[in-house]
């Protein structure tokens, strides 16, 4: 996925991207559409669009005693450990569309916020 070019107030509006690949299956199959709410903050377990060392990723954000990491839902792909890396959350997935079947994800963070 790549972030669409936006300027002005459009930077704060949700946008849609198509998932390419199987890294986030089965929840997000190849070619499904996700809607992203631009925000630099996320909570443990959130599905995020993030940039790590200049590369953009769609992954699940995990934070626990082992540290912070981005995890692919498909176990064939390794997790990305964030400790010591330059990274930022670009947005949180709030909706998925698979052949017109829509599923919503809660984007309202509790008091424990994270993001660089």
Phi and psi restraints in degrees (range 20) as a CNS / XPLOR table:
assign (resid 1 and name C) (resid 2 and name N)
       (resid 2 and name CA) (resid 2 and name C) 1.0 -132.8 20.0 2
assign (resid 2 and name N) (resid 2 and name CA)
       (resid 2 and name C) (resid 3 and name N) 1.0 146.3 20.0 2
assign (resid 2 and name C) (resid 3 and name N)
       (resid 3 and name CA) (resid 3 and name C) 1.0 -72.6 20.0 2
assign (resid 3 and name N) (resid 3 and name CA)
       (resid 3 and name C) (resid 4 and name N) 1.0 128.3 20.0 2
assign (resid 3 and name C) (resid 4 and name N)
       (resid 4 and name CA) (resid 4 and name C) 1.0 -65.2 20.0 2
assign (resid 4 and name N) (resid 4 and name CA)
       (resid 4 and name C) (resid 5 and name N) 1.0 149.7 20.0 2
assign (resid 4 and name C) (resid 5 and name N)
       (resid 5 and name CA) (resid 5 and name C) 1.0 -72.6 20.0 2
assign (resid 5 and name N) (resid 5 and name CA)
       (resid 5 and name C) (resid 6 and name N) 1.0 125.1 20.0 2
assign (resid 5 and name C) (resid 6 and name N)
       (resid 6 and name CA) (resid 6 and name C) 1.0 -141.5 20.0 2
assign (resid 6 and name N) (resid 6 and name CA)
       (resid 6 and name C) (resid 7 and name N) 1.0 158.3 20.0 2
assign (resid 6 and name C) (resid 7 and name N)
       (resid 7 and name CA) (resid 7 and name C) 1.0 -145.2 20.0 2
assign (resid 7 and name N) (resid 7 and name CA)
       (resid 7 and name C) (resid 8 and name N) 1.0 164.9 20.0 2
assign (resid 7 and name C) (resid 8 and name N)
       (resid 8 and name CA) (resid 8 and name C) 1.0 62.2 20.0 2
assign (resid 8 and name N) (resid 8 and name CA)
       (resid 8 and name C) (resid 9 and name N) 1.0 -141.9 20.0 2
assign (resid 8 and name C) (resid 9 and name N)
       (resid 9 and name CA) (resid 9 and name C) 1.0 -69.6 20.0 2
assign (resid 9 and name N) (resid 9 and name CA)
       (resid 9 and name C) (resid 10 and name N) 1.0 -17.2 20.0 2
assign (resid 9 and name C) (resid 10 and name N)
       (resid 10 and name CA) (resid 10 and name C) 1.0 -62.4 20.0 2
assign (resid 10 and name N) (resid 10 and name CA)
       (resid 10 and name C) (resid 11 and name N) 1.0 -22.2 20.0 2
assign (resid 10 and name C) (resid 11 and name N)
       (resid 11 and name CA) (resid 11 and name C) 1.0 -63.0 20.0 2
assign (resid 11 and name N) (resid 11 and name CA)
       (resid 11 and name C) (resid 12 and name N) 1.0 -20.2 20.0 2
assign (resid 11 and name C) (resid 12 and name N)
       (resid 12 and name CA) (resid 12 and name C) 1.0 -103.9 20.0 2
assign (resid 12 and name N) (resid 12 and name CA)
       (resid 12 and name C) (resid 13 and name N) 1.0 4.8 20.0 2
assign (resid 12 and name C) (resid 13 and name N)
       (resid 13 and name CA) (resid 13 and name C) 1.0 -97.5 20.0 2
assign (resid 13 and name N) (resid 13 and name CA)
       (resid 13 and name C) (resid 14 and name N) 1.0 144.4 20.0 2
assign (resid 13 and name C) (resid 14 and name N)
       (resid 14 and name CA) (resid 14 and name C) 1.0 -59.4 20.0 2
assign (resid 14 and name N) (resid 14 and name CA)
       (resid 14 and name C) (resid 15 and name N) 1.0 150.4 20.0 2
assign (resid 14 and name C) (resid 15 and name N)
       (resid 15 and name CA) (resid 15 and name C) 1.0 -140.0 20.0 2
assign (resid 15 and name N) (resid 15 and name CA)
       (resid 15 and name C) (resid 16 and name N) 1.0 159.0 20.0 2
assign (resid 15 and name C) (resid 16 and name N)
       (resid 16 and name CA) (resid 16 and name C) 1.0 -109.4 20.0 2
assign (resid 16 and name N) (resid 16 and name CA)
       (resid 16 and name C) (resid 17 and name N) 1.0 143.8 20.0 2
assign (resid 16 and name C) (resid 17 and name N)
       (resid 17 and name CA) (resid 17 and name C) 1.0 -136.1 20.0 2
assign (resid 17 and name N) (resid 17 and name CA)
       (resid 17 and name C) (resid 18 and name N) 1.0 155.5 20.0 2
assign (resid 17 and name C) (resid 18 and name N)
       (resid 18 and name CA) (resid 18 and name C) 1.0 -98.3 20.0 2
assign (resid 18 and name N) (resid 18 and name CA)
       (resid 18 and name C) (resid 19 and name N) 1.0 133.7 20.0 2
assign (resid 18 and name C) (resid 19 and name N)
       (resid 19 and name CA) (resid 19 and name C) 1.0 -75.6 20.0 2
assign (resid 19 and name N) (resid 19 and name CA)
       (resid 19 and name C) (resid 20 and name N) 1.0 130.9 20.0 2
assign (resid 19 and name C) (resid 20 and name N)
       (resid 20 and name CA) (resid 20 and name C) 1.0 -120.8 20.0 2
assign (resid 20 and name N) (resid 20 and name CA)
       (resid 20 and name C) (resid 21 and name N) 1.0 114.7 20.0 2
assign (resid 20 and name C) (resid 21 and name N)
       (resid 21 and name CA) (resid 21 and name C) 1.0 114.6 20.0 2
assign (resid 21 and name N) (resid 21 and name CA)
       (resid 21 and name C) (resid 22 and name N) 1.0 173.7 20.0 2
assign (resid 21 and name C) (resid 22 and name N)
       (resid 22 and name CA) (resid 22 and name C) 1.0 -107.0 20.0 2
assign (resid 22 and name N) (resid 22 and name CA)
       (resid 22 and name C) (resid 23 and name N) 1.0 8.6 20.0 2
assign (resid 22 and name C) (resid 23 and name N)
       (resid 23 and name CA) (resid 23 and name C) 1.0 -60.1 20.0 2
assign (resid 23 and name N) (resid 23 and name CA)
       (resid 23 and name C) (resid 24 and name N) 1.0 -30.2 20.0 2
assign (resid 23 and name C) (resid 24 and name N)
       (resid 24 and name CA) (resid 24 and name C) 1.0 -108.7 20.0 2
assign (resid 24 and name N) (resid 24 and name CA)
       (resid 24 and name C) (resid 25 and name N) 1.0 16.3 20.0 2
assign (resid 24 and name C) (resid 25 and name N)
       (resid 25 and name CA) (resid 25 and name C) 1.0 -74.8 20.0 2
assign (resid 25 and name N) (resid 25 and name CA)
       (resid 25 and name C) (resid 26 and name N) 1.0 149.4 20.0 2
assign (resid 25 and name C) (resid 26 and name N)
       (resid 26 and name CA) (resid 26 and name C) 1.0 -91.0 20.0 2
assign (resid 26 and name N) (resid 26 and name CA)
       (resid 26 and name C) (resid 27 and name N) 1.0 -13.6 20.0 2
assign (resid 26 and name C) (resid 27 and name N)
       (resid 27 and name CA) (resid 27 and name C) 1.0 -63.1 20.0 2
assign (resid 27 and name N) (resid 27 and name CA)
       (resid 27 and name C) (resid 28 and name N) 1.0 -38.1 20.0 2
assign (resid 27 and name C) (resid 28 and name N)
       (resid 28 and name CA) (resid 28 and name C) 1.0 -126.9 20.0 2
assign (resid 28 and name N) (resid 28 and name CA)
       (resid 28 and name C) (resid 29 and name N) 1.0 87.0 20.0 2
assign (resid 28 and name C) (resid 29 and name N)
       (resid 29 and name CA) (resid 29 and name C) 1.0 -70.4 20.0 2
assign (resid 29 and name N) (resid 29 and name CA)
       (resid 29 and name C) (resid 30 and name N) 1.0 159.5 20.0 2
assign (resid 29 and name C) (resid 30 and name N)
       (resid 30 and name CA) (resid 30 and name C) 1.0 -50.0 20.0 2
assign (resid 30 and name N) (resid 30 and name CA)
       (resid 30 and name C) (resid 31 and name N) 1.0 133.2 20.0 2
assign (resid 30 and name C) (resid 31 and name N)
       (resid 31 and name CA) (resid 31 and name C) 1.0 77.2 20.0 2
assign (resid 31 and name N) (resid 31 and name CA)
       (resid 31 and name C) (resid 32 and name N) 1.0 4.9 20.0 2
assign (resid 31 and name C) (resid 32 and name N)
       (resid 32 and name CA) (resid 32 and name C) 1.0 -73.7 20.0 2
assign (resid 32 and name N) (resid 32 and name CA)
       (resid 32 and name C) (resid 33 and name N) 1.0 165.8 20.0 2
assign (resid 32 and name C) (resid 33 and name N)
       (resid 33 and name CA) (resid 33 and name C) 1.0 -107.5 20.0 2
assign (resid 33 and name N) (resid 33 and name CA)
       (resid 33 and name C) (resid 34 and name N) 1.0 135.5 20.0 2
assign (resid 33 and name C) (resid 34 and name N)
       (resid 34 and name CA) (resid 34 and name C) 1.0 -120.6 20.0 2
assign (resid 34 and name N) (resid 34 and name CA)
       (resid 34 and name C) (resid 35 and name N) 1.0 146.8 20.0 2
assign (resid 34 and name C) (resid 35 and name N)
       (resid 35 and name CA) (resid 35 and name C) 1.0 -107.2 20.0 2
assign (resid 35 and name N) (resid 35 and name CA)
       (resid 35 and name C) (resid 36 and name N) 1.0 130.3 20.0 2
assign (resid 35 and name C) (resid 36 and name N)
       (resid 36 and name CA) (resid 36 and name C) 1.0 -115.2 20.0 2
assign (resid 36 and name N) (resid 36 and name CA)
       (resid 36 and name C) (resid 37 and name N) 1.0 129.0 20.0 2
assign (resid 36 and name C) (resid 37 and name N)
       (resid 37 and name CA) (resid 37 and name C) 1.0 -92.6 20.0 2
assign (resid 37 and name N) (resid 37 and name CA)
       (resid 37 and name C) (resid 38 and name N) 1.0 115.2 20.0 2
assign (resid 37 and name C) (resid 38 and name N)
       (resid 38 and name CA) (resid 38 and name C) 1.0 -63.3 20.0 2
assign (resid 38 and name N) (resid 38 and name CA)
       (resid 38 and name C) (resid 39 and name N) 1.0 124.3 20.0 2
assign (resid 38 and name C) (resid 39 and name N)
       (resid 39 and name CA) (resid 39 and name C) 1.0 -165.5 20.0 2
assign (resid 39 and name N) (resid 39 and name CA)
       (resid 39 and name C) (resid 40 and name N) 1.0 145.6 20.0 2
assign (resid 39 and name C) (resid 40 and name N)
       (resid 40 and name CA) (resid 40 and name C) 1.0 -89.3 20.0 2
assign (resid 40 and name N) (resid 40 and name CA)
       (resid 40 and name C) (resid 41 and name N) 1.0 2.8 20.0 2
assign (resid 40 and name C) (resid 41 and name N)
       (resid 41 and name CA) (resid 41 and name C) 1.0 -116.2 20.0 2
assign (resid 41 and name N) (resid 41 and name CA)
       (resid 41 and name C) (resid 42 and name N) 1.0 147.5 20.0 2
assign (resid 41 and name C) (resid 42 and name N)
       (resid 42 and name CA) (resid 42 and name C) 1.0 -152.5 20.0 2
assign (resid 42 and name N) (resid 42 and name CA)
       (resid 42 and name C) (resid 43 and name N) 1.0 170.6 20.0 2
assign (resid 42 and name C) (resid 43 and name N)
       (resid 43 and name CA) (resid 43 and name C) 1.0 -121.9 20.0 2
assign (resid 43 and name N) (resid 43 and name CA)
       (resid 43 and name C) (resid 44 and name N) 1.0 161.4 20.0 2
assign (resid 43 and name C) (resid 44 and name N)
       (resid 44 and name CA) (resid 44 and name C) 1.0 -55.0 20.0 2
assign (resid 44 and name N) (resid 44 and name CA)
       (resid 44 and name C) (resid 45 and name N) 1.0 130.9 20.0 2
assign (resid 44 and name C) (resid 45 and name N)
       (resid 45 and name CA) (resid 45 and name C) 1.0 94.3 20.0 2
assign (resid 45 and name N) (resid 45 and name CA)
       (resid 45 and name C) (resid 46 and name N) 1.0 -10.5 20.0 2
assign (resid 45 and name C) (resid 46 and name N)
       (resid 46 and name CA) (resid 46 and name C) 1.0 -71.4 20.0 2
assign (resid 46 and name N) (resid 46 and name CA)
       (resid 46 and name C) (resid 47 and name N) 1.0 147.6 20.0 2
assign (resid 46 and name C) (resid 47 and name N)
       (resid 47 and name CA) (resid 47 and name C) 1.0 -88.4 20.0 2
assign (resid 47 and name N) (resid 47 and name CA)
       (resid 47 and name C) (resid 48 and name N) 1.0 124.7 20.0 2
assign (resid 47 and name C) (resid 48 and name N)
       (resid 48 and name CA) (resid 48 and name C) 1.0 -128.6 20.0 2
assign (resid 48 and name N) (resid 48 and name CA)
       (resid 48 and name C) (resid 49 and name N) 1.0 157.2 20.0 2
assign (resid 48 and name C) (resid 49 and name N)
       (resid 49 and name CA) (resid 49 and name C) 1.0 -107.9 20.0 2
assign (resid 49 and name N) (resid 49 and name CA)
       (resid 49 and name C) (resid 50 and name N) 1.0 114.3 20.0 2
assign (resid 49 and name C) (resid 50 and name N)
       (resid 50 and name CA) (resid 50 and name C) 1.0 -132.6 20.0 2
assign (resid 50 and name N) (resid 50 and name CA)
       (resid 50 and name C) (resid 51 and name N) 1.0 158.2 20.0 2
assign (resid 50 and name C) (resid 51 and name N)
       (resid 51 and name CA) (resid 51 and name C) 1.0 -115.8 20.0 2
assign (resid 51 and name N) (resid 51 and name CA)
       (resid 51 and name C) (resid 52 and name N) 1.0 125.7 20.0 2
assign (resid 51 and name C) (resid 52 and name N)
       (resid 52 and name CA) (resid 52 and name C) 1.0 -124.5 20.0 2
assign (resid 52 and name N) (resid 52 and name CA)
       (resid 52 and name C) (resid 53 and name N) 1.0 116.7 20.0 2
assign (resid 52 and name C) (resid 53 and name N)
       (resid 53 and name CA) (resid 53 and name C) 1.0 51.2 20.0 2
assign (resid 53 and name N) (resid 53 and name CA)
       (resid 53 and name C) (resid 54 and name N) 1.0 40.6 20.0 2
assign (resid 53 and name C) (resid 54 and name N)
       (resid 54 and name CA) (resid 54 and name C) 1.0 85.0 20.0 2
assign (resid 54 and name N) (resid 54 and name CA)
       (resid 54 and name C) (resid 55 and name N) 1.0 -0.5 20.0 2
assign (resid 54 and name C) (resid 55 and name N)
       (resid 55 and name CA) (resid 55 and name C) 1.0 -111.9 20.0 2
assign (resid 55 and name N) (resid 55 and name CA)
       (resid 55 and name C) (resid 56 and name N) 1.0 135.1 20.0 2
assign (resid 55 and name C) (resid 56 and name N)
       (resid 56 and name CA) (resid 56 and name C) 1.0 -95.7 20.0 2
assign (resid 56 and name N) (resid 56 and name CA)
       (resid 56 and name C) (resid 57 and name N) 1.0 138.5 20.0 2
assign (resid 56 and name C) (resid 57 and name N)
       (resid 57 and name CA) (resid 57 and name C) 1.0 -134.3 20.0 2
assign (resid 57 and name N) (resid 57 and name CA)
       (resid 57 and name C) (resid 58 and name N) 1.0 147.1 20.0 2
assign (resid 57 and name C) (resid 58 and name N)
       (resid 58 and name CA) (resid 58 and name C) 1.0 -109.8 20.0 2
assign (resid 58 and name N) (resid 58 and name CA)
       (resid 58 and name C) (resid 59 and name N) 1.0 113.5 20.0 2
assign (resid 58 and name C) (resid 59 and name N)
       (resid 59 and name CA) (resid 59 and name C) 1.0 -151.9 20.0 2
assign (resid 59 and name N) (resid 59 and name CA)
       (resid 59 and name C) (resid 60 and name N) 1.0 173.7 20.0 2
assign (resid 59 and name C) (resid 60 and name N)
       (resid 60 and name CA) (resid 60 and name C) 1.0 -94.2 20.0 2
assign (resid 60 and name N) (resid 60 and name CA)
       (resid 60 and name C) (resid 61 and name N) 1.0 130.0 20.0 2
assign (resid 60 and name C) (resid 61 and name N)
       (resid 61 and name CA) (resid 61 and name C) 1.0 -83.3 20.0 2
assign (resid 61 and name N) (resid 61 and name CA)
       (resid 61 and name C) (resid 62 and name N) 1.0 130.6 20.0 2
assign (resid 61 and name C) (resid 62 and name N)
       (resid 62 and name CA) (resid 62 and name C) 1.0 -126.9 20.0 2
assign (resid 62 and name N) (resid 62 and name CA)
       (resid 62 and name C) (resid 63 and name N) 1.0 137.4 20.0 2
assign (resid 62 and name C) (resid 63 and name N)
       (resid 63 and name CA) (resid 63 and name C) 1.0 -140.7 20.0 2
assign (resid 63 and name N) (resid 63 and name CA)
       (resid 63 and name C) (resid 64 and name N) 1.0 121.6 20.0 2
assign (resid 63 and name C) (resid 64 and name N)
       (resid 64 and name CA) (resid 64 and name C) 1.0 -154.6 20.0 2
assign (resid 64 and name N) (resid 64 and name CA)
       (resid 64 and name C) (resid 65 and name N) 1.0 -164.1 20.0 2
assign (resid 64 and name C) (resid 65 and name N)
       (resid 65 and name CA) (resid 65 and name C) 1.0 -61.0 20.0 2
assign (resid 65 and name N) (resid 65 and name CA)
       (resid 65 and name C) (resid 66 and name N) 1.0 -24.5 20.0 2
assign (resid 65 and name C) (resid 66 and name N)
       (resid 66 and name CA) (resid 66 and name C) 1.0 -79.3 20.0 2
assign (resid 66 and name N) (resid 66 and name CA)
       (resid 66 and name C) (resid 67 and name N) 1.0 -9.4 20.0 2
assign (resid 66 and name C) (resid 67 and name N)
       (resid 67 and name CA) (resid 67 and name C) 1.0 116.0 20.0 2
assign (resid 67 and name N) (resid 67 and name CA)
       (resid 67 and name C) (resid 68 and name N) 1.0 -164.7 20.0 2
assign (resid 67 and name C) (resid 68 and name N)
       (resid 68 and name CA) (resid 68 and name C) 1.0 -103.8 20.0 2
assign (resid 68 and name N) (resid 68 and name CA)
       (resid 68 and name C) (resid 69 and name N) 1.0 142.5 20.0 2
assign (resid 68 and name C) (resid 69 and name N)
       (resid 69 and name CA) (resid 69 and name C) 1.0 -158.8 20.0 2
assign (resid 69 and name N) (resid 69 and name CA)
       (resid 69 and name C) (resid 70 and name N) 1.0 160.9 20.0 2
assign (resid 69 and name C) (resid 70 and name N)
       (resid 70 and name CA) (resid 70 and name C) 1.0 -109.0 20.0 2
assign (resid 70 and name N) (resid 70 and name CA)
       (resid 70 and name C) (resid 71 and name N) 1.0 132.3 20.0 2
assign (resid 70 and name C) (resid 71 and name N)
       (resid 71 and name CA) (resid 71 and name C) 1.0 -122.8 20.0 2
assign (resid 71 and name N) (resid 71 and name CA)
       (resid 71 and name C) (resid 72 and name N) 1.0 131.8 20.0 2
assign (resid 71 and name C) (resid 72 and name N)
       (resid 72 and name CA) (resid 72 and name C) 1.0 -80.3 20.0 2
assign (resid 72 and name N) (resid 72 and name CA)
       (resid 72 and name C) (resid 73 and name N) 1.0 142.3 20.0 2
assign (resid 72 and name C) (resid 73 and name N)
       (resid 73 and name CA) (resid 73 and name C) 1.0 -72.7 20.0 2
assign (resid 73 and name N) (resid 73 and name CA)
       (resid 73 and name C) (resid 74 and name N) 1.0 -28.7 20.0 2
assign (resid 73 and name C) (resid 74 and name N)
       (resid 74 and name CA) (resid 74 and name C) 1.0 -78.7 20.0 2
assign (resid 74 and name N) (resid 74 and name CA)
       (resid 74 and name C) (resid 75 and name N) 1.0 116.9 20.0 2
assign (resid 74 and name C) (resid 75 and name N)
       (resid 75 and name CA) (resid 75 and name C) 1.0 -65.7 20.0 2
assign (resid 75 and name N) (resid 75 and name CA)
       (resid 75 and name C) (resid 76 and name N) 1.0 -8.2 20.0 2
assign (resid 75 and name C) (resid 76 and name N)
       (resid 76 and name CA) (resid 76 and name C) 1.0 -73.2 20.0 2
assign (resid 76 and name N) (resid 76 and name CA)
       (resid 76 and name C) (resid 77 and name N) 1.0 -11.1 20.0 2
assign (resid 76 and name C) (resid 77 and name N)
       (resid 77 and name CA) (resid 77 and name C) 1.0 -110.3 20.0 2
assign (resid 77 and name N) (resid 77 and name CA)
       (resid 77 and name C) (resid 78 and name N) 1.0 137.1 20.0 2
assign (resid 77 and name C) (resid 78 and name N)
       (resid 78 and name CA) (resid 78 and name C) 1.0 -73.4 20.0 2
assign (resid 78 and name N) (resid 78 and name CA)
       (resid 78 and name C) (resid 79 and name N) 1.0 156.2 20.0 2
assign (resid 78 and name C) (resid 79 and name N)
       (resid 79 and name CA) (resid 79 and name C) 1.0 -78.6 20.0 2
assign (resid 79 and name N) (resid 79 and name CA)
       (resid 79 and name C) (resid 80 and name N) 1.0 159.3 20.0 2
assign (resid 79 and name C) (resid 80 and name N)
       (resid 80 and name CA) (resid 80 and name C) 1.0 -109.8 20.0 2
assign (resid 80 and name N) (resid 80 and name CA)
       (resid 80 and name C) (resid 81 and name N) 1.0 109.3 20.0 2
assign (resid 80 and name C) (resid 81 and name N)
       (resid 81 and name CA) (resid 81 and name C) 1.0 -77.6 20.0 2
assign (resid 81 and name N) (resid 81 and name CA)
       (resid 81 and name C) (resid 82 and name N) 1.0 131.3 20.0 2
assign (resid 81 and name C) (resid 82 and name N)
       (resid 82 and name CA) (resid 82 and name C) 1.0 -96.1 20.0 2
assign (resid 82 and name N) (resid 82 and name CA)
       (resid 82 and name C) (resid 83 and name N) 1.0 -12.4 20.0 2
assign (resid 82 and name C) (resid 83 and name N)
       (resid 83 and name CA) (resid 83 and name C) 1.0 -57.6 20.0 2
assign (resid 83 and name N) (resid 83 and name CA)
       (resid 83 and name C) (resid 84 and name N) 1.0 125.6 20.0 2
assign (resid 83 and name C) (resid 84 and name N)
       (resid 84 and name CA) (resid 84 and name C) 1.0 80.4 20.0 2
assign (resid 84 and name N) (resid 84 and name CA)
       (resid 84 and name C) (resid 85 and name N) 1.0 0.5 20.0 2
assign (resid 84 and name C) (resid 85 and name N)
       (resid 85 and name CA) (resid 85 and name C) 1.0 -102.7 20.0 2
assign (resid 85 and name N) (resid 85 and name CA)
       (resid 85 and name C) (resid 86 and name N) 1.0 156.6 20.0 2
assign (resid 85 and name C) (resid 86 and name N)
       (resid 86 and name CA) (resid 86 and name C) 1.0 -86.7 20.0 2
assign (resid 86 and name N) (resid 86 and name CA)
       (resid 86 and name C) (resid 87 and name N) 1.0 118.5 20.0 2
assign (resid 86 and name C) (resid 87 and name N)
       (resid 87 and name CA) (resid 87 and name C) 1.0 -151.3 20.0 2
assign (resid 87 and name N) (resid 87 and name CA)
       (resid 87 and name C) (resid 88 and name N) 1.0 161.6 20.0 2
assign (resid 87 and name C) (resid 88 and name N)
       (resid 88 and name CA) (resid 88 and name C) 1.0 -155.9 20.0 2
assign (resid 88 and name N) (resid 88 and name CA)
       (resid 88 and name C) (resid 89 and name N) 1.0 144.6 20.0 2
assign (resid 88 and name C) (resid 89 and name N)
       (resid 89 and name CA) (resid 89 and name C) 1.0 -82.0 20.0 2
assign (resid 89 and name N) (resid 89 and name CA)
       (resid 89 and name C) (resid 90 and name N) 1.0 127.6 20.0 2
assign (resid 89 and name C) (resid 90 and name N)
       (resid 90 and name CA) (resid 90 and name C) 1.0 -95.4 20.0 2
assign (resid 90 and name N) (resid 90 and name CA)
       (resid 90 and name C) (resid 91 and name N) 1.0 -25.8 20.0 2
assign (resid 90 and name C) (resid 91 and name N)
       (resid 91 and name CA) (resid 91 and name C) 1.0 -179.0 20.0 2
assign (resid 91 and name N) (resid 91 and name CA)
       (resid 91 and name C) (resid 92 and name N) 1.0 166.4 20.0 2
assign (resid 91 and name C) (resid 92 and name N)
       (resid 92 and name CA) (resid 92 and name C) 1.0 -117.7 20.0 2
assign (resid 92 and name N) (resid 92 and name CA)
       (resid 92 and name C) (resid 93 and name N) 1.0 136.1 20.0 2
assign (resid 92 and name C) (resid 93 and name N)
       (resid 93 and name CA) (resid 93 and name C) 1.0 -72.1 20.0 2
assign (resid 93 and name N) (resid 93 and name CA)
       (resid 93 and name C) (resid 94 and name N) 1.0 126.7 20.0 2
assign (resid 93 and name C) (resid 94 and name N)
       (resid 94 and name CA) (resid 94 and name C) 1.0 -114.4 20.0 2
assign (resid 94 and name N) (resid 94 and name CA)
       (resid 94 and name C) (resid 95 and name N) 1.0 -10.7 20.0 2
assign (resid 94 and name C) (resid 95 and name N)
       (resid 95 and name CA) (resid 95 and name C) 1.0 -157.8 20.0 2
assign (resid 95 and name N) (resid 95 and name CA)
       (resid 95 and name C) (resid 96 and name N) 1.0 147.5 20.0 2
assign (resid 95 and name C) (resid 96 and name N)
       (resid 96 and name CA) (resid 96 and name C) 1.0 -129.1 20.0 2
assign (resid 96 and name N) (resid 96 and name CA)
       (resid 96 and name C) (resid 97 and name N) 1.0 142.2 20.0 2
assign (resid 96 and name C) (resid 97 and name N)
       (resid 97 and name CA) (resid 97 and name C) 1.0 -130.3 20.0 2
assign (resid 97 and name N) (resid 97 and name CA)
       (resid 97 and name C) (resid 98 and name N) 1.0 118.1 20.0 2
assign (resid 97 and name C) (resid 98 and name N)
       (resid 98 and name CA) (resid 98 and name C) 1.0 -121.1 20.0 2
assign (resid 98 and name N) (resid 98 and name CA)
       (resid 98 and name C) (resid 99 and name N) 1.0 110.3 20.0 2
assign (resid 98 and name C) (resid 99 and name N)
       (resid 99 and name CA) (resid 99 and name C) 1.0 45.4 20.0 2
assign (resid 99 and name N) (resid 99 and name CA)
       (resid 99 and name C) (resid 100 and name N) 1.0 52.1 20.0 2
assign (resid 99 and name C) (resid 100 and name N)
       (resid 100 and name CA) (resid 100 and name C) 1.0 70.1 20.0 2
assign (resid 100 and name N) (resid 100 and name CA)
       (resid 100 and name C) (resid 101 and name N) 1.0 10.4 20.0 2
assign (resid 100 and name C) (resid 101 and name N)
       (resid 101 and name CA) (resid 101 and name C) 1.0 -99.4 20.0 2
assign (resid 101 and name N) (resid 101 and name CA)
       (resid 101 and name C) (resid 102 and name N) 1.0 115.4 20.0 2
assign (resid 101 and name C) (resid 102 and name N)
       (resid 102 and name CA) (resid 102 and name C) 1.0 -102.3 20.0 2
assign (resid 102 and name N) (resid 102 and name CA)
       (resid 102 and name C) (resid 103 and name N) 1.0 137.1 20.0 2
assign (resid 102 and name C) (resid 103 and name N)
       (resid 103 and name CA) (resid 103 and name C) 1.0 -127.4 20.0 2
assign (resid 103 and name N) (resid 103 and name CA)
       (resid 103 and name C) (resid 104 and name N) 1.0 134.6 20.0 2
assign (resid 103 and name C) (resid 104 and name N)
       (resid 104 and name CA) (resid 104 and name C) 1.0 -102.3 20.0 2
assign (resid 104 and name N) (resid 104 and name CA)
       (resid 104 and name C) (resid 105 and name N) 1.0 147.8 20.0 2
assign (resid 104 and name C) (resid 105 and name N)
       (resid 105 and name CA) (resid 105 and name C) 1.0 -120.8 20.0 2
assign (resid 105 and name N) (resid 105 and name CA)
       (resid 105 and name C) (resid 106 and name N) 1.0 139.5 20.0 2
assign (resid 105 and name C) (resid 106 and name N)
       (resid 106 and name CA) (resid 106 and name C) 1.0 -73.0 20.0 2
assign (resid 106 and name N) (resid 106 and name CA)
       (resid 106 and name C) (resid 107 and name N) 1.0 122.4 20.0 2
assign (resid 106 and name C) (resid 107 and name N)
       (resid 107 and name CA) (resid 107 and name C) 1.0 -105.4 20.0 2
assign (resid 107 and name N) (resid 107 and name CA)
       (resid 107 and name C) (resid 108 and name N) 1.0 6.6 20.0 2
assign (resid 107 and name C) (resid 108 and name N)
       (resid 108 and name CA) (resid 108 and name C) 1.0 -85.3 20.0 2
assign (resid 108 and name N) (resid 108 and name CA)
       (resid 108 and name C) (resid 109 and name N) 1.0 110.7 20.0 2
assign (resid 108 and name C) (resid 109 and name N)
       (resid 109 and name CA) (resid 109 and name C) 1.0 -75.1 20.0 2
assign (resid 109 and name N) (resid 109 and name CA)
       (resid 109 and name C) (resid 110 and name N) 1.0 140.7 20.0 2
assign (resid 109 and name C) (resid 110 and name N)
       (resid 110 and name CA) (resid 110 and name C) 1.0 -72.5 20.0 2
assign (resid 110 and name N) (resid 110 and name CA)
       (resid 110 and name C) (resid 111 and name N) 1.0 -168.2 20.0 2
assign (resid 110 and name C) (resid 111 and name N)
       (resid 111 and name CA) (resid 111 and name C) 1.0 -69.5 20.0 2
assign (resid 111 and name N) (resid 111 and name CA)
       (resid 111 and name C) (resid 112 and name N) 1.0 -18.2 20.0 2
assign (resid 111 and name C) (resid 112 and name N)
       (resid 112 and name CA) (resid 112 and name C) 1.0 -88.3 20.0 2
assign (resid 112 and name N) (resid 112 and name CA)
       (resid 112 and name C) (resid 113 and name N) 1.0 90.9 20.0 2
assign (resid 112 and name C) (resid 113 and name N)
       (resid 113 and name CA) (resid 113 and name C) 1.0 -98.0 20.0 2
assign (resid 113 and name N) (resid 113 and name CA)
       (resid 113 and name C) (resid 114 and name N) 1.0 151.3 20.0 2
assign (resid 113 and name C) (resid 114 and name N)
       (resid 114 and name CA) (resid 114 and name C) 1.0 -140.2 20.0 2
assign (resid 114 and name N) (resid 114 and name CA)
       (resid 114 and name C) (resid 115 and name N) 1.0 163.3 20.0 2
assign (resid 114 and name C) (resid 115 and name N)
       (resid 115 and name CA) (resid 115 and name C) 1.0 142.6 20.0 2
assign (resid 115 and name N) (resid 115 and name CA)
       (resid 115 and name C) (resid 116 and name N) 1.0 152.6 20.0 2
